[in-house]
Amino acid sequence: MIRDALPKESNYLAELWHSGWQDAHATILPVELARHRTLESFRERMRAHLADVRVAEGDAEPLGFVMFKDDELYQFYVSASARGTGVAAELMQDAEEVLKARGFATAWLACAIGNARAARFYAKCGWQHVGNAVLDLPMPDGSVFKLEVWRFEKRLA
């Protein structure tokens, strides 16, 4: 079942996000960015965006989540234990339905350059790699980190 996130889940979701980020990104993204991606930074970001988070419900805890920012599928993470179970596909389908219901004809997402596993999954779900983009990522110290990513888009309407 996919549902809206609950406030009491924010710490767990932040831990899932932090763990997934470390697994997928720590070795392929610049060290300058990785040092700012602490568990506390994920907790702060999760609390700030919790109203825009949907979760894949598990027996005891969420198995994954998706976070939205306007027409962007902003974050997408599935726990290591849920990979290969179909949870990611269900979560993606729900995410696309939410974006469409919000009135977006086309949605986009950013994928870290080198995250081949995620890129294959997005392509399998019908997302098209349309090129590279540079994101301005706000850092805790107020600075901005520029990160080049693969940009994927999908027509929803």
N, C-alpha and C positions, 0 to 999 in steps of 0.2 A: 504494500500500500504506500502511495506517495501522498504526503500531506504537508501542510505548513509547519515550519519549525516552531518549537515551544521554547519560551525563555529559559526554562530549567535545563534545556539541552545545549545551551550556548557553549559551555566549557567543553563538553564532550565533542561537539562539532568542531570546535577550534583545535582540539587535540587530533581529531581525525584529519583535519585540513593540514595541520603542521606535519603530521606523519606522512601524509600523501605528498606534500610539497617536498619534504626531504627525500622521499623515495624517487620522485619523478624529476626533480629540478636541481637538487643540491649539487650534483656533479656536472650539470650542463650549463648552469647559469653563472654569471660572474660572482666571484667571491665577495665583491663590494655589496652586492645585493643580498647574498645569502647571510651575511652577518647581521642584517637587519630583520631577517625572517625568524624571529624568536617566537617561542610559544606565546609569550605575552602579546606580541604584535598580532598574532592570529586571533587571540582572545579579544583584543580591542576591535579588530576589524569585524569579527563575527558579531559582537554586540552591536556595532554600528549598523550592520546590514541585516540583522536577524529578520526584520519584517519582509525582506526580499529573498528568503531562503525556503526551499522545499526539501524535504527529507524522504529518503526511502526507509521506511520503518522496518526494523528487525524485531526479533523476539524480545530482546532486552534493551537494545540501543539502536540508534540509526545506523544503517549500513552505508549510507552515502548522502550527499547533498548537492544541490545546485543553488547558485546565487545569481540574481539578476541585477543588472544596472541598465535601466532604460531598455534599449533594443539589443543589449549585449548579454549573452550567456556568460556572465562574468567569472564564475568559478564552477568547477565540476569535479567532484571527488567521490570515489567509492573506496571503502575500506579494502585492505589487501585480502581479507577473508571473503569478501563478497565478489571479488573479480572472477569473471568466468561463469557466474551464476545467472546472468540475465538481468541482474539488478541495474546495471549501467544502462542497458537498452531501455528498460522501463522508465528510469529516471530521465533519460534523454527525451523519450516520447512525451512525458509529462511536461518537461521544460519547454518543448516546442509548442505544446498546446497552450501553456501559460503565456508565452510570448505572443502567440497568435491572438489569444483572448484579450491581450492588452492592446491590440490594434496594430501590431507590427507585421508588415507584409514580408519583410526580410530581417533576419537576425544575424548577428555575427558573434564570433568568439576568437580569442587569441590563444595560440598554442605555442609554448616555448619551442624555439628552434632546436631541434635535436630530440624532442620528445616523440619519437616514432610510434610508440605504442598508442599514445593519445591520438596522434594524427591518423593512424589507421582506423581507430574507432570512430572518429568524427567522419571520415570518408565513408565508412561502412554505413553510417547513419544518414548519408546523403548530403553532408556538408561539403562545400567546394573550397579548396585552397585557392584563394584569389590573389595571393601575393604576400609580400611582407609589409609590415607596418611598424612604426616606432611609437611605443606607449610612453607616456610620462607617468611614472609611478611615484606617488608621494611617499617620502620617507619620514620616519618618526621625528627626525631632527628638523623637519620643515623643508628639506631639500627635495629635488626631483631627480629620479634616476631614469634615464632614457634606456629603454630596452626594445630591441628589435625582435619581433615575433612573427610567426606565420599567422596570417589572417584567414579565417574560414567564414563563409557566409552560407546561409540557406534561405531559400524562398519559402515562406510559410503559407502564403495565400494561394 
